[in-house]
């Protein structure tokens, strides 16, 4: 056994104690820093001077730029996902058409290969339920059409 296998796991109670210790340390640190640095006392003149200052305008520009960047990233990601989904569905259709052509081929082995690709396309993650039903229906039609016809026996006339 390795050292990691032998190391005792931390219980939830020990984890809770650790978070309380962190909280108490940060509270104490906040009290010390709060006593050393006096808080600002903004009055009416301070607010009016701040609102018309370049710092306030710059702050709003940074916030607006960040918001615009987030919106652009979100829209770009959504567009990429939609394009990928459309490309996957188009590729599914190309593969479906190829598999159908191969499944009805008269060459030996091609029909089995086409049917196996049709079967694999049924479980594709980007195929919708309607696509799966269509692939199953086409595969069933091909299987029925490719089944050998029963041989009729002729009666022998005496």
Phi, psi and omega in degrees: 000145179273172180295327180292326179290331182270346182292135180290143178279150180281131179279160178300328180292320178293322178296319179296319178297319181298318180292325177294321178296314178300316181298316180294320179297316181290326175295315179298317178298319178296321178295319180294312181294322179296329178281329182282324183251119180288143180285151177284148177244086181288136176245188182300320180291324180296315181296317180294323178291323181290318184295327181265005183277163177291330179296319179293316178298318178295321178297316178294325178295319179294316179296316178296319177296319178296319178295318178295321178295319179296317179296316180297317179297316181297313180295321179296317179296318178295318178296319178297318179296318179295319179294318179297318179296316179295320178296319178297319179292322177295319178294324177299317181295320178298316179294323179297314180297318179297316181295322178295318179298317180291325184293333180261010180289151178265353178289145181293133176091332182290323180297316179296321179295316179298318179293324178291324176292319176302318179296320179291327180290338181295325183263014180295137184294335182265359177278136179275171180300320179297321178296317179297317179297319180295316180296320178295316179297316179296317179298320179295318179297317180295318179297319180293319181292329184272351180295139180293141180287144179293141181274127179270136178271135177274143175280135179275126180270136181256000000 
